[in-house]
């Protein structure tokens, strides 16, 4: 069976590659800079209240995934992360992200995945430092935020696309019935 790559990859403008790449590079840079700052300035003091009892900068190392899942099993999570990053990159750069919103969302997910992957590969663990103490939420970092916000935006963009398609179907059905 022969694969037709022209059908897999949609034609796109240069900016449809450049903007997501800038978002990915910027997200990774922000993530790595904030983790470096956390190690340098937060690790020695461990906890700094921003809003006492609500939002704290709290130094924590995590060798697992979100919320400590897969702790002590780096190969499983690293493999899963690589598969997701490759899949999201194909979705984005092959032109399957149907809107600007889904492109931005995909770039955010990729940047967060790469940001945490860098830590896991270089240090065997991820530096977390943002803690919503009021609700005792998991301690997280910039990369985690990019992945979660990106996933939320991607879901939103998919819902908007479904709504748009349904409206177009109704509009076409109304025209054919007239």
ABEGO torsion letter per residue (X at the ends): XBBBAAAABBBBBAAAAAAAAAAAAAAAAAAAAAAAAAAAAAAAAGBBBABBGABBBBBBBBABBBGGBGBGBAAAAAAAAAAAAAAAAAAAAAGABABAAAAAAAAAAAAAAAAAAAAAAAAGBBBBABBBAAAGBBBBBAAAAAAAAAAAAAAAAAAAAAAAAAAAAAAAAAAAAX
